[in-house]
Amino acid sequence: MLHPSCLLNPTNLSILSTHPYLISDSFLTATMHSGLREQILTECAIHQLILCPNDLFWDQKADVRTCILILQKGTHYQGRISVSDRPKNKSELQQILKNRNFNVVNINSIVLGKKKNDNQFIIDVDKDVLKLFDFPRVGEIFQCVTGISTGNDKKYLSTEKKDGFEVPFYKNPGSRKFKTEPDAFIINDFMDESLKVKDFMVRNKQLMLQEGITCSSMGLPFSACYLPVNSTFGVNANIFTPKDDIFWMISYLNSSLVTYFVRGILIRSNMVTSGYISQIPILPFNENEKHKLTQLSKEVIENKVEINNAIKEIDDLVFNNTGLCMVKIENIKDFAKNLNKRV
């Protein structure tokens, strides 16, 4: 494998104190690393940021996401930055490095921004896509929250509905979209237990047992499913809207565009929390569009339409609302279809 230092442009070899790193790329978007990103932006110049393919270390039996980052101490050295999005395999990376097939951008082009975000580092995201983040976010319009952490799932959850464990509990739909079965059944007196046991925490108690939307929390696919009334939910993201908004939101959240928002921009790791989901921009759908989206999600939930066919119709409606050209739309769809290689 090429050493990161080979990425330095020969014309820049006079630059002193440059530091190439080959590291996990979780720091690019994870909220827990927002302080590190802030430190990089305030103390360093970024010269190159290259995402590596997931198969880079397969010969070592490691499936990890990494990037090549070249920093220099001192922001006064900051110029334009050479970036490259994740290639599908090592061969593509070798060609990118050999031919220096990078996009050269300014610093503002790789930072999502502080106003509503955590300075996520974004790579090769089209400026027209980024403009969509000017629309109101999920967390500004609806309640996007987490719920119960039992502290002892074996004691308080049952995989089967039985006496004393009769309340449906949802914590991660995974790749399931639109509809899902409960992950478990929680004890009937869960509210009382939270008052007696310190580690048994029920957050957002006022929203428990209400109808809403439950979202995936682990795994590469992002999905949203209907959360039935009289159910409970875990520490995954759950969205509560007025009743008329539930089903069109389920359709929108399962679109290829939202998958790209979440996995291509907001968070490039396997864990998704409510903080990220609350940052998803909501496009300005008119009432007719919301009606169509509502009907599509209800038809999937009622087994009247196959999920893939519904998503095709949803994507057509959603992308028509973005004003993006077909080339950009196809790139987003390709990302959503090839998450294991593109995230």
N, C-alpha and C positions, 0 to 999 in steps of 0.2 A: 504493500500500500504506500502511496505517496505521502511523504511527511508534510504536514501543514505548511511548513516554511516555503515549500515550492510554489505556494499560491501567490507569494509576493511578486508583484509585477517588477521585472528587472529595472524599470525606470524608478522604482521606489526603494531600491536596495540601500539607498543612502539614509533611509529613515532609521533612527536609532531607537532602541528599547521597544521594538515590536514584540508581542508575545502571542505566538500561535498556540491554540488549545484545541484538542480533539476531546469533546466532552458530551455528556448527556444533554439533550436539548430540552429537558423538562423545564429548565430555567427560563425558557423563552416566553412562556405563557402562564405558568402556575402562579397563583396568587401568593403562595408562601415565599416565592422568590422575587416579589415586587421590590423589596429592598435592595436586592442584588442588582436588578435592572436599573434602579434609580442610581445606585453607586456607579455602575458602568457609564450611564449617561452623564453624570456630573463630574466624573474623574478621568474618563478615558475617551480616546478616539477609537471608533470602530472602523477598521479598514476592509475586512471581508467577513461574511457570514454565509457559510455554505452548508445546507442540510445534506446529510449523508443517507444513503439507502439503508433499509432495514436489514439487508443481507450482508452488511459490511463485515460482521463478525460471526457469520454462520459457521465458518470453519472452526471457530472456538466454541460452538454450540451456544452462542449468545444471540438472542433476538432483542437488540436494543436500538433505540433511536438516538442518534448522535448528530453533532454538527461540528464544523470546523470554524473556529472563531479567532480572528486576529485583532488584537487590541494594542493600543499604545497609550502609555500614561500621559495624560494631558489633553484636554479637550481642544486646545488651540491647534492640534494636529488634524482635527477632524476635517475631512474632505468628503468627497463622494464615496459611496460604499459599494463594493462588488458583492452581489448576492446571487444565490441560486436556490430554487425550491428543491424539494426532495426528488431525486431521480428514482426510477423503479428498481434499479439494480446497480451492482458495482461497475458493470461495463459502461453504463450510461454516465456514472460519476467520472470514470477514467476519461471518457471523451470530453466531458465538460471541463475537466482540469487541463487536459492536453490542449484543447482548442480555446481555452479561456472563454468559454461560452457563458459569461455572467451578465446579469443585468446590473447596470451602474446607476445608483439612485442616491438621493440625499438622505440625511439622517431622519427627517420627518416622515419619509416614506416607509420606514421600518418600525415605527412606533405608533400603536393605535391611539395613544393620547391619554392625558391625565383626567380630563373633565369627567368622564363617566367610567373610566377603565383603570387598569393597573399597569399602564405602560407596557402592555404585551408587545413583544417583538414579533413582527409579522413579515413574512418573506414572500415576495412576488405576488402580493395581493393587488389586484387591479384597482386603480383610483376610483373608478365608477362603482365598484363593489363597496369600497370604503365609504363612499358618500351615503350609502344606504344606512350606515351607522348614525347618520344625523337624524333619522326618524326616532320617535320615542321608543324606549326599551320596555321589555316585558315587565321589569321591576318597577317602572314608573307608572304603569297603567294597572297592573294586576298584582295580587299578592303572590310572591314566589318564595316558598318557605320549606323548611325541613320539619321533621316531626319527632318520632319516638326513637330513643336508643335505650334498650332495656338493660344493658350492662351484663346480661346473662340470657342470651337467646334460648339456650337449652331449657332453662327454667320457665321462661315466660312465653315462648312460642311453640306451637305444635304444627307439624306439617299436615295434620288432619284436623278437621272440625270435630270436636268432641265436647263432652260436658265440661264446662268451665273455660273452654277455648273456642269461642264461637264468633269472635269479631275478626273479619277479614283484615289482613295486614299486608300492605304493598310496600316493597322497598327497592325493587330494581326490575323493570320490565325487560332489561337487556336489549336484545334485538327485536323483541316483539313490538309491533306497532298497532296503534288504534285501540286494541283490546288485549287484555291479559288476565290471567287468573291470579288470585292472591298468592303471594310467596309463602304465607303461613297464616295461622290464626292466633291472635294474641289473647291473653287472659281477659275475661269479661270485666273484671274490676281494675282495669289498667290505670284508671284515673286515681283511684284510692291508693294503689300500690306506689304511684309516683310521689304521693305525699308521705309515705312511710320509708321508702328505700332511696337513699341518696343517689345511687348510680342509675336508678330507673328514672329517666328524664323524658317528660312529655312537653315538647316545645309547641308553641302555637295551639294551645288547648282549645281556643275558640273555633278553630277550623277543623278539629277532629270530627269525624262522622259526617262531614259535609261533602257534597258532590264536587268533583274537580278534575284535574289532570295530573297524572303521575308520570314522571320522566325517568329515563334510565340513568344509572349512576356509575356503572362499571362496564368496561368493554368498549371497543371502538365504535360500533354503531350508536347513533343517538336516536332515541325513540320517545314517543309520547303516547300515553294510553288513557282511556277513560277511567276515572276513579269513581266508583259507585258511591252513592249515599250510604251512610252507616258503616263506612270503612275507616281504617286507620292507615298511617303511612310512616315510613322510616326517615332516615337522614338523607335520602335522595331528594332531588328538587320536586316540589309539588306546586302547581299553579291553581289559584282559585280566582274565578272570574264570575261575573253575573251569568245566570243560566243561559241566556241567549248567546253568550260568547264562547261557551265551552267547546262546541263541536267544530266551529270553523278554526278555532285555535289549535285543536288536535290535528286537523288537516295541515295547517300551516307549519306546525312544529315537525311534522313528518315529511316535509318537502326536502328536496335535494339542496335547496338554497340554505335552509336552516342547518342541515347537516354540515354544509360548508362553513357557515358562520361559526358553529360550535367547534368543529374539528380542524378546520383550516385556519381559523383566526383566533378564537377565544381560548382554546385549551388543546394542546397537542399531547395529552397523556390519556391514560385509560380511565381516569376518575373525573367525573363531572359533578360539581356541586351547584347548589342554588345560586351562589354568587355569579357563576358563569352564565347560567340560564337566564338570570335576571338582566343580563346585558344584551340579549338577543333583540335586535331592532324589529319593530312590527311595521310592516308596509301599510300604506293607507288604502286598504280595501274599501270599496263602496258596498252598499247594502246588498246589491245583486251578487257581487263576488262572494261576500260572506255567506249568502244563502247557498250558493253552489258548493262552497267549501264545507258548509254544514251538512248538506245532503250527501256529499261524498263520504265523509267520515261516518255518518249514520249508516250508510249502505254497507260499508266495510264491517262495522260492528254487528250489523244484522245479517252478515254473510250473503249479501246480495251482490257484492262486487269483490273481485279479487284485489288484494292489497297492491300488487304491482300495477294493475290497470288503473286503480284509483290514484296512485302516486303520479302516474304519467299525466293524468288530467289535472291533478293538483299542481304539478310542476308547470304545465302550460299556463295555467291561470296566474300562478305566482310570478313566473318569469316575465309574463306579459306586463306585470305591474312594475317591473324594475327598470325598463328602458334599456337593458343590456343588449348588446349585439349577439348574434347567434354563436360566434366563435367563443365569446366569454361564457355564454350559457352552457355550451357543450363542454367546456373545460370544467365548470362547476359540476356538471352531471358526471363527468368522468371521475372527478375526485370522489364524489359520493358513492360511485360504484366500485372504486378500488381503494377503499380506506386502508386496507392492510399495507398497501404500497405507498400511498400518498400522504398519510398523516405524519 
